[in-house]
């Protein structure tokens, strides 16, 4: 396509393939090819710039769909493709022998790019992304953001209705439970506690946000069907973890001060055997969502 005699590069699939082949020829010509590589644009993503995956003995490299926009410098595309190619070279999703144990550990990507003369460009792309990406996303994905906020709002309303049903545990229950556990097991930090309105991707029964000192409890637990020991275990776990760090060897003896060994085992079994299905059922009943694994 041209405009007043100047070629306009529309970043379509063909353009992407050309760009990638150029990159391969210039910087990766020594690489023995494993699985054939298929390139495509993925979704308009906020955080993920590129990915490589394996399907039917093909390596599939996906690029953030937003990179097709002319305001994103071409070097961002090159840097992202180069990053995914390094995974390929290192034997991830390529059928080639593994060269590193973990894809990103120990600056594996940067070292490989440096060897190939690509590190300066890669660093520049990181600088550009750091400086411009959140504004770019904000400007070009207002629709996604609005839809996301709307979903979150309707979710939280549905969960409020769930929590307001008869015989549900309420916030007062959580606070009393927490106070009771803290009386048996004093902690330097007294955490806050809240129900959280989960979406289908939220799988955590509970989680702790350290900068607000808040334990968040999945709203599905409010039902009387959930055994008491689940709360002792989950809240006790966080109290112990805040005090002693994440080592189970330290958390377990702390938990034994607030609950029996049998109940600890029941709680662990409930977590792995009952929770996944129970969560899906409640999620479906409350929000109407079927998806989620
Ligand atoms: Zn990566």
Boltz pocket constraint, residues with backbone or C-beta under 6 A from the ligand:
constraints:
  - pocket:
      binder: B
      contacts: [[A, 83], [A, 87], [A, 103], [A, 104]]
      max_distance: 6.0
